[in-house]
Structure formats: structure tokens, C-alpha cells
């Protein structure tokens, strides 16, 4: 039997487009604080939680387990 196929996940990339109306209402799920849109890295940044949430195919992935921790210089 062959292995079931797993859908390929698109990784964040530069100039990811997100609906501006969506950006106005989204908040960090951990702190409920403001998010900054980092278009260059395709992420939503929560400075208060020190997390960067990825955006895949124009959809913000707002799961803390999917977020990357911000380094001191981020």
C-alpha cells in the first residue's frame, strides 16, 4: 500500500497579501494585544507575546503552537 499523500503547505514569503479589513480586527490570541503586519516576512507580530504568527496563502495562522518566538533583534 502506498503512503497517503499529505497536502503541501506553503511557507510564508515576502509580500504576502492579507485583506486589510482582517488586519484591523485580528488580535494576538495569547494577549489580545495589537498585531503588526510584517509584509516582508509574511507574519503578524505580537510584541507583547514575543511571537510571530505565519501567514500562509493569505490566511493568518493564529495558533500559538504555529508561531515562532521572536529573537531579541526582531
Secondary structure, DSSP 8 states (H G I E B T S, - for coil): -------------TT----HHHHHH---TTT----EEETTTTEEEETTTTEEEEEETTEE---GGGSEE--TT-
